[in-house]
Amino acid sequence: MAQSKNSRTSSATQKFFCSSCGGEVKMKTLFEKGKVKNVAECEKCKRLERRPSDFK
Ligand SMILES: [Zn+2]
């Protein structure tokens, strides 16, 4: 029988990690030309991507 344990927390917040340095990717809000823009930034190397999934 397979384990029926469901200990994993399925929260909406998913963590992403930078593929180049292993740092944690955090969402950041920028204001550009009067528009709010959400970008993903690596805490460690300050790499910026449009989406956290782009760090793969
Ligand atoms: Zn990084």
PDB file of the backbone (N, CA, C, O) and the ligand in Angstrom, with CONECT records:
HET     ZN  A 101       1
ATOM      1  N   MET A   1       0.841  -1.219   0.000  1.00  0.00           N
ATOM      2  CA  MET A   1       0.000   0.000   0.000  1.00  0.00           C
ATOM      3  C   MET A   1       0.868   1.258   0.000  1.00  0.00           C
ATOM      4  O   MET A   1       1.879   1.332   0.697  1.00  0.00           O
ATOM      5  N   ALA A   2       0.472   2.192  -0.756  1.00  0.00           N
ATOM      6  CA  ALA A   2       1.186   3.466  -0.815  1.00  0.00           C
ATOM      7  C   ALA A   2       0.866   4.305   0.412  1.00  0.00           C
ATOM      8  O   ALA A   2      -0.189   4.173   1.034  1.00  0.00           O
ATOM      9  N   GLN A   3       1.801   5.155   0.728  1.00  0.00           N
ATOM     10  CA  GLN A   3       1.598   6.033   1.880  1.00  0.00           C
ATOM     11  C   GLN A   3       0.463   7.012   1.627  1.00  0.00           C
ATOM     12  O   GLN A   3       0.397   7.648   0.575  1.00  0.00           O
ATOM     13  N   SER A   4      -0.409   7.122   2.582  1.00  0.00           N
ATOM     14  CA  SER A   4      -1.527   8.042   2.428  1.00  0.00           C
ATOM     15  C   SER A   4      -1.299   9.340   3.194  1.00  0.00           C
ATOM     16  O   SER A   4      -2.191  10.176   3.338  1.00  0.00           O
ATOM     17  N   LYS A   5      -0.080   9.470   3.671  1.00  0.00           N
ATOM     18  CA  LYS A   5       0.258  10.693   4.408  1.00  0.00           C
ATOM     19  C   LYS A   5       0.274  11.900   3.480  1.00  0.00           C
ATOM     20  O   LYS A   5       0.830  11.850   2.383  1.00  0.00           O
ATOM     21  N   ASN A   6      -0.322  12.946   3.921  1.00  0.00           N
ATOM     22  CA  ASN A   6      -0.346  14.157   3.103  1.00  0.00           C
ATOM     23  C   ASN A   6       0.221  15.330   3.899  1.00  0.00           C
ATOM     24  O   ASN A   6      -0.473  16.296   4.218  1.00  0.00           O
ATOM     25  N   SER A   7       1.495  15.205   4.201  1.00  0.00           N
ATOM     26  CA  SER A   7       2.132  16.196   5.070  1.00  0.00           C
ATOM     27  C   SER A   7       2.579  17.457   4.340  1.00  0.00           C
ATOM     28  O   SER A   7       2.923  18.461   4.963  1.00  0.00           O
ATOM     29  N   ARG A   8       2.570  17.391   3.023  1.00  0.00           N
ATOM     30  CA  ARG A   8       3.019  18.552   2.257  1.00  0.00           C
ATOM     31  C   ARG A   8       2.004  19.676   2.304  1.00  0.00           C
ATOM     32  O   ARG A   8       0.811  19.473   2.079  1.00  0.00           O
ATOM     33  N   THR A   9       2.492  20.839   2.595  1.00  0.00           N
ATOM     34  CA  THR A   9       1.595  21.993   2.627  1.00  0.00           C
ATOM     35  C   THR A   9       1.461  22.551   1.218  1.00  0.00           C
ATOM     36  O   THR A   9       2.444  22.945   0.590  1.00  0.00           O
ATOM     37  N   SER A  10       0.243  22.574   0.743  1.00  0.00           N
ATOM     38  CA  SER A  10       0.005  23.054  -0.608  1.00  0.00           C
ATOM     39  C   SER A  10      -0.479  24.500  -0.592  1.00  0.00           C
ATOM     40  O   SER A  10      -1.598  24.808  -1.003  1.00  0.00           O
ATOM     41  N   SER A  11       0.388  25.367  -0.111  1.00  0.00           N
ATOM     42  CA  SER A  11       0.030  26.782  -0.070  1.00  0.00           C
ATOM     43  C   SER A  11       0.261  27.431  -1.431  1.00  0.00           C
ATOM     44  O   SER A  11       0.913  26.856  -2.302  1.00  0.00           O
ATOM     45  N   ALA A  12      -0.272  28.609  -1.599  1.00  0.00           N
ATOM     46  CA  ALA A  12      -0.174  29.308  -2.882  1.00  0.00           C
ATOM     47  C   ALA A  12       1.233  29.824  -3.137  1.00  0.00           C
ATOM     48  O   ALA A  12       1.632  30.033  -4.282  1.00  0.00           O
ATOM     49  N   THR A  13       1.965  30.023  -2.079  1.00  0.00           N
ATOM     50  CA  THR A  13       3.309  30.565  -2.252  1.00  0.00           C
ATOM     51  C   THR A  13       4.304  29.455  -2.577  1.00  0.00           C
ATOM     52  O   THR A  13       4.538  28.531  -1.798  1.00  0.00           O
ATOM     53  N   GLN A  14       4.866  29.598  -3.751  1.00  0.00           N
ATOM     54  CA  GLN A  14       5.832  28.614  -4.213  1.00  0.00           C
ATOM     55  C   GLN A  14       7.205  29.263  -4.235  1.00  0.00           C
ATOM     56  O   GLN A  14       7.364  30.402  -4.672  1.00  0.00           O
ATOM     57  N   LYS A  15       8.174  28.531  -3.765  1.00  0.00           N
ATOM     58  CA  LYS A  15       9.524  29.086  -3.726  1.00  0.00           C
ATOM     59  C   LYS A  15      10.295  28.729  -4.987  1.00  0.00           C
ATOM     60  O   LYS A  15      10.203  27.625  -5.523  1.00  0.00           O
ATOM     61  N   PHE A  16      11.051  29.711  -5.429  1.00  0.00           N
ATOM     62  CA  PHE A  16      11.889  29.492  -6.599  1.00  0.00           C
ATOM     63  C   PHE A  16      13.322  29.831  -6.237  1.00  0.00           C
ATOM     64  O   PHE A  16      13.589  30.727  -5.436  1.00  0.00           O
ATOM     65  N   PHE A  17      14.225  29.101  -6.841  1.00  0.00           N
ATOM     66  CA  PHE A  17      15.632  29.349  -6.566  1.00  0.00           C
ATOM     67  C   PHE A  17      16.389  29.595  -7.859  1.00  0.00           C
ATOM     68  O   PHE A  17      16.131  28.972  -8.889  1.00  0.00           O
ATOM     69  N   CYS A  18      17.328  30.519  -7.771  1.00  0.00           N
ATOM     70  CA  CYS A  18      18.137  30.911  -8.913  1.00  0.00           C
ATOM     71  C   CYS A  18      19.032  29.750  -9.351  1.00  0.00           C
ATOM     72  O   CYS A  18      19.692  29.109  -8.534  1.00  0.00           O
ATOM     73  N   SER A  19      19.037  29.502 -10.644  1.00  0.00           N
ATOM     74  CA  SER A  19      19.843  28.384 -11.145  1.00  0.00           C
ATOM     75  C   SER A  19      21.330  28.719 -11.196  1.00  0.00           C
ATOM     76  O   SER A  19      22.169  27.818 -11.226  1.00  0.00           O
ATOM     77  N   SER A  20      21.662  30.012 -11.206  1.00  0.00           N
ATOM     78  CA  SER A  20      23.080  30.365 -11.301  1.00  0.00           C
ATOM     79  C   SER A  20      23.782  30.474  -9.957  1.00  0.00           C
ATOM     80  O   SER A  20      24.982  30.213  -9.881  1.00  0.00           O
ATOM     81  N   CYS A  21      23.074  30.854  -8.887  1.00  0.00           N
ATOM     82  CA  CYS A  21      23.761  30.983  -7.597  1.00  0.00           C
ATOM     83  C   CYS A  21      23.059  30.220  -6.477  1.00  0.00           C
ATOM     84  O   CYS A  21      23.632  30.041  -5.402  1.00  0.00           O
ATOM     85  N   GLY A  22      21.851  29.776  -6.708  1.00  0.00           N
ATOM     86  CA  GLY A  22      21.132  29.027  -5.691  1.00  0.00           C
ATOM     87  C   GLY A  22      20.389  29.886  -4.684  1.00  0.00           C
ATOM     88  O   GLY A  22      19.796  29.378  -3.731  1.00  0.00           O
ATOM     89  N   GLY A  23      20.427  31.196  -4.907  1.00  0.00           N
ATOM     90  CA  GLY A  23      19.734  32.124  -4.019  1.00  0.00           C
ATOM     91  C   GLY A  23      18.231  32.060  -4.181  1.00  0.00           C
ATOM     92  O   GLY A  23      17.714  31.552  -5.177  1.00  0.00           O
ATOM     93  N   GLU A  24      17.547  32.579  -3.195  1.00  0.00           N
ATOM     94  CA  GLU A  24      16.100  32.548  -3.255  1.00  0.00           C
ATOM     95  C   GLU A  24      15.570  33.680  -4.132  1.00  0.00           C
ATOM     96  O   GLU A  24      16.047  34.813  -4.078  1.00  0.00           O
ATOM     97  N   VAL A  25      14.581  33.339  -4.930  1.00  0.00           N
ATOM     98  CA  VAL A  25      13.977  34.322  -5.830  1.00  0.00           C
ATOM     99  C   VAL A  25      12.765  34.941  -5.147  1.00  0.00           C
ATOM    100  O   VAL A  25      11.874  34.241  -4.664  1.00  0.00           O
ATOM    101  N   LYS A  26      12.755  36.262  -5.119  1.00  0.00           N
ATOM    102  CA  LYS A  26      11.652  36.978  -4.473  1.00  0.00           C
ATOM    103  C   LYS A  26      10.956  37.866  -5.488  1.00  0.00           C
ATOM    104  O   LYS A  26      11.576  38.387  -6.414  1.00  0.00           O
ATOM    105  N   MET A  27       9.674  38.022  -5.297  1.00  0.00           N
ATOM    106  CA  MET A  27       8.917  38.907  -6.158  1.00  0.00           C
ATOM    107  C   MET A  27       9.129  40.349  -5.730  1.00  0.00           C
ATOM    108  O   MET A  27       9.236  40.661  -4.543  1.00  0.00           O
ATOM    109  N   LYS A  28       9.187  41.215  -6.727  1.00  0.00           N
ATOM    110  CA  LYS A  28       9.454  42.614  -6.481  1.00  0.00           C
ATOM    111  C   LYS A  28       8.498  43.439  -7.324  1.00  0.00           C
ATOM    112  O   LYS A  28       8.167  43.065  -8.450  1.00  0.00           O
ATOM    113  N   THR A  29       8.063  44.545  -6.782  1.00  0.00           N
ATOM    114  CA  THR A  29       7.173  45.418  -7.539  1.00  0.00           C
ATOM    115  C   THR A  29       7.927  46.655  -7.988  1.00  0.00           C
ATOM    116  O   THR A  29       8.520  47.372  -7.181  1.00  0.00           O
ATOM    117  N   LEU A  30       7.894  46.888  -9.277  1.00  0.00           N
ATOM    118  CA  LEU A  30       8.568  48.055  -9.836  1.00  0.00           C
ATOM    119  C   LEU A  30       7.536  48.984 -10.457  1.00  0.00           C
ATOM    120  O   LEU A  30       6.471  48.551 -10.896  1.00  0.00           O
ATOM    121  N   PHE A  31       7.871  50.265 -10.483  1.00  0.00           N
ATOM    122  CA  PHE A  31       7.003  51.214 -11.148  1.00  0.00           C
ATOM    123  C   PHE A  31       7.713  51.711 -12.406  1.00  0.00           C
ATOM    124  O   PHE A  31       8.782  52.319 -12.348  1.00  0.00           O
ATOM    125  N   GLU A  32       7.093  51.437 -13.517  1.00  0.00           N
ATOM    126  CA  GLU A  32       7.701  51.799 -14.782  1.00  0.00           C
ATOM    127  C   GLU A  32       6.681  52.501 -15.657  1.00  0.00           C
ATOM    128  O   GLU A  32       5.636  51.937 -15.982  1.00  0.00           O
ATOM    129  N   LYS A  33       6.985  53.732 -16.036  1.00  0.00           N
ATOM    130  CA  LYS A  33       6.092  54.547 -16.875  1.00  0.00           C
ATOM    131  C   LYS A  33       4.677  54.586 -16.304  1.00  0.00           C
ATOM    132  O   LYS A  33       3.691  54.444 -17.027  1.00  0.00           O
ATOM    133  N   GLY A  34       4.603  54.781 -14.999  1.00  0.00           N
ATOM    134  CA  GLY A  34       3.304  54.884 -14.343  1.00  0.00           C
ATOM    135  C   GLY A  34       2.576  53.566 -14.177  1.00  0.00           C
ATOM    136  O   GLY A  34       1.439  53.524 -13.708  1.00  0.00           O
ATOM    137  N   LYS A  35       3.244  52.490 -14.568  1.00  0.00           N
ATOM    138  CA  LYS A  35       2.608  51.177 -14.451  1.00  0.00           C
ATOM    139  C   LYS A  35       3.307  50.330 -13.397  1.00  0.00           C
ATOM    140  O   LYS A  35       4.520  50.412 -13.209  1.00  0.00           O
ATOM    141  N   VAL A  36       2.524  49.531 -12.728  1.00  0.00           N
ATOM    142  CA  VAL A  36       3.087  48.620 -11.737  1.00  0.00           C
ATOM    143  C   VAL A  36       3.519  47.346 -12.451  1.00  0.00           C
ATOM    144  O   VAL A  36       2.767  46.735 -13.210  1.00  0.00           O
ATOM    145  N   LYS A  37       4.737  46.985 -12.178  1.00  0.00           N
ATOM    146  CA  LYS A  37       5.300  45.815 -12.854  1.00  0.00           C
ATOM    147  C   LYS A  37       5.861  44.861 -11.812  1.00  0.00           C
ATOM    148  O   LYS A  37       6.612  45.267 -10.925  1.00  0.00           O
ATOM    149  N   ASN A  38       5.505  43.635 -11.921  1.00  0.00           N
ATOM    150  CA  ASN A  38       6.036  42.629 -11.001  1.00  0.00           C
ATOM    151  C   ASN A  38       7.173  41.870 -11.656  1.00  0.00           C
ATOM    152  O   ASN A  38       7.029  41.319 -12.747  1.00  0.00           O
ATOM    153  N   VAL A  39       8.277  41.853 -10.988  1.00  0.00           N
ATOM    154  CA  VAL A  39       9.424  41.118 -11.496  1.00  0.00           C
ATOM    155  C   VAL A  39       9.922  40.167 -10.414  1.00  0.00           C
ATOM    156  O   VAL A  39       9.611  40.312  -9.232  1.00  0.00           O
ATOM    157  N   ALA A  40      10.690  39.207 -10.854  1.00  0.00           N
ATOM    158  CA  ALA A  40      11.290  38.273  -9.916  1.00  0.00           C
ATOM    159  C   ALA A  40      12.769  38.588  -9.823  1.00  0.00           C
ATOM    160  O   ALA A  40      13.448  38.744 -10.838  1.00  0.00           O
ATOM    161  N   GLU A  41      13.263  38.678  -8.596  1.00  0.00           N
ATOM    162  CA  GLU A  41      14.671  39.007  -8.409  1.00  0.00           C
ATOM    163  C   GLU A  41      15.336  37.997  -7.489  1.00  0.00           C
ATOM    164  O   GLU A  41      14.756  37.568  -6.492  1.00  0.00           O
ATOM    165  N   CYS A  42      16.551  37.629  -7.837  1.00  0.00           N
ATOM    166  CA  CYS A  42      17.323  36.741  -6.985  1.00  0.00           C
ATOM    167  C   CYS A  42      17.934  37.578  -5.864  1.00  0.00           C
ATOM    168  O   CYS A  42      18.564  38.606  -6.112  1.00  0.00           O
ATOM    169  N   GLU A  43      17.737  37.127  -4.643  1.00  0.00           N
ATOM    170  CA  GLU A  43      18.258  37.852  -3.475  1.00  0.00           C
ATOM    171  C   GLU A  43      19.771  37.941  -3.483  1.00  0.00           C
ATOM    172  O   GLU A  43      20.352  38.923  -3.020  1.00  0.00           O
ATOM    173  N   LYS A  44      20.388  36.925  -4.002  1.00  0.00           N
ATOM    174  CA  LYS A  44      21.832  36.784  -3.906  1.00  0.00           C
ATOM    175  C   LYS A  44      22.595  37.517  -5.006  1.00  0.00           C
ATOM    176  O   LYS A  44      23.449  38.355  -4.719  1.00  0.00           O
ATOM    177  N   CYS A  45      22.288  37.204  -6.259  1.00  0.00           N
ATOM    178  CA  CYS A  45      23.055  37.792  -7.353  1.00  0.00           C
ATOM    179  C   CYS A  45      22.322  38.929  -8.047  1.00  0.00           C
ATOM    180  O   CYS A  45      22.836  39.511  -9.003  1.00  0.00           O
ATOM    181  N   LYS A  46      21.109  39.252  -7.567  1.00  0.00           N
ATOM    182  CA  LYS A  46      20.305  40.360  -8.086  1.00  0.00           C
ATOM    183  C   LYS A  46      19.900  40.192  -9.550  1.00  0.00           C
ATOM    184  O   LYS A  46      19.609  41.164 -10.247  1.00  0.00           O
ATOM    185  N   ARG A  47      19.891  38.963  -9.987  1.00  0.00           N
ATOM    186  CA  ARG A  47      19.444  38.699 -11.342  1.00  0.00           C
ATOM    187  C   ARG A  47      17.940  38.967 -11.440  1.00  0.00           C
ATOM    188  O   ARG A  47      17.171  38.566 -10.567  1.00  0.00           O
ATOM    189  N   LEU A  48      17.546  39.630 -12.483  1.00  0.00           N
ATOM    190  CA  LEU A  48      16.132  39.947 -12.670  1.00  0.00           C
ATOM    191  C   LEU A  48      15.549  39.159 -13.832  1.00  0.00           C
ATOM    192  O   LEU A  48      16.141  39.046 -14.906  1.00  0.00           O
ATOM    193  N   GLU A  49      14.374  38.623 -13.574  1.00  0.00           N
ATOM    194  CA  GLU A  49      13.644  37.935 -14.628  1.00  0.00           C
ATOM    195  C   GLU A  49      12.190  38.361 -14.550  1.00  0.00           C
ATOM    196  O   GLU A  49      11.738  38.871 -13.526  1.00  0.00           O
ATOM    197  N   ARG A  50      11.478  38.155 -15.609  1.00  0.00           N
ATOM    198  CA  ARG A  50      10.078  38.561 -15.621  1.00  0.00           C
ATOM    199  C   ARG A  50       9.213  37.675 -14.734  1.00  0.00           C
ATOM    200  O   ARG A  50       8.262  38.132 -14.100  1.00  0.00           O
ATOM    201  N   ARG A  51       9.567  36.413 -14.710  1.00  0.00           N
ATOM    202  CA  ARG A  51       8.801  35.460 -13.898  1.00  0.00           C
ATOM    203  C   ARG A  51       9.761  34.597 -13.074  1.00  0.00           C
ATOM    204  O   ARG A  51      10.886  34.332 -13.498  1.00  0.00           O
ATOM    205  N   PRO A  52       9.315  34.167 -11.912  1.00  0.00           N
ATOM    206  CA  PRO A  52      10.195  33.315 -11.089  1.00  0.00           C
ATOM    207  C   PRO A  52      10.575  32.039 -11.813  1.00  0.00           C
ATOM    208  O   PRO A  52      11.657  31.493 -11.597  1.00  0.00           O
ATOM    209  N   SER A  53       9.688  31.566 -12.670  1.00  0.00           N
ATOM    210  CA  SER A  53       9.969  30.317 -13.379  1.00  0.00           C
ATOM    211  C   SER A  53      11.058  30.471 -14.436  1.00  0.00           C
ATOM    212  O   SER A  53      11.573  29.477 -14.946  1.00  0.00           O
ATOM    213  N   ASP A  54      11.407  31.703 -14.762  1.00  0.00           N
ATOM    214  CA  ASP A  54      12.482  31.946 -15.731  1.00  0.00           C
ATOM    215  C   ASP A  54      13.860  31.665 -15.156  1.00  0.00           C
ATOM    216  O   ASP A  54      14.846  31.638 -15.892  1.00  0.00           O
ATOM    217  N   PHE A  55      13.935  31.460 -13.867  1.00  0.00           N
ATOM    218  CA  PHE A  55      15.230  31.198 -13.222  1.00  0.00           C
ATOM    219  C   PHE A  55      15.700  29.766 -13.398  1.00  0.00           C
ATOM    220  O   PHE A  55      16.805  29.416 -12.982  1.00  0.00           O
ATOM    221  N   LYS A  56      14.891  28.959 -13.996  1.00  0.00           N
ATOM    222  CA  LYS A  56      15.253  27.547 -14.158  1.00  0.00           C
ATOM    223  C   LYS A  56      16.371  27.369 -15.159  1.00  0.00           C
ATOM    224  O   LYS A  56      16.797  26.242 -15.414  1.00  0.00           O
TER     225      LYS A  56
HETATM  226 ZN    ZN A 101      21.148  34.242  -8.256  1.00  0.00          ZN2+
END
